[in-house]
């Protein structure tokens, strides 16, 4: 349910961008959502369609690029996706630690016409 207020803000930002560009409507919003961001892309998409009705965003496409979380090796610095039941670096075998990769949530671009 916390996707609702963040989606409202996305629509406000897209509408502001549209007005500032002198355009008539938003045609596409591209989002980047990390798997560990706490937001569910399908919910954002659903709320965008609902909240967007009657706004400059009505009918706009929502494109979501998902980012998988990555660990960083403590020895060689390699970034890698964690394997089930293992923190081992595929390059050198040392354990990896958490990073902020996979926690992203932002608007990548807004297209208008």
HELIX and SHEET records of a PDB file:
HELIX    1   1 UNK A    3  UNK A   20  1                                  18    
HELIX    2   2 UNK A   41  UNK A   51  1                                  11    
SHEET    1   A 3 UNK A  61  UNK A  67  0                                        
SHEET    2   A 3 UNK A  26  UNK A  34  1                                        
SHEET    3   A 3 UNK A 105  UNK A 112 -1                                        
SHEET    1   B 3 UNK A  79  UNK A  80  0                                        
SHEET    2   B 3 UNK A  71  UNK A  73 -1                                        
SHEET    3   B 3 UNK A  96  UNK A  98 -1                                        
END                                                                             
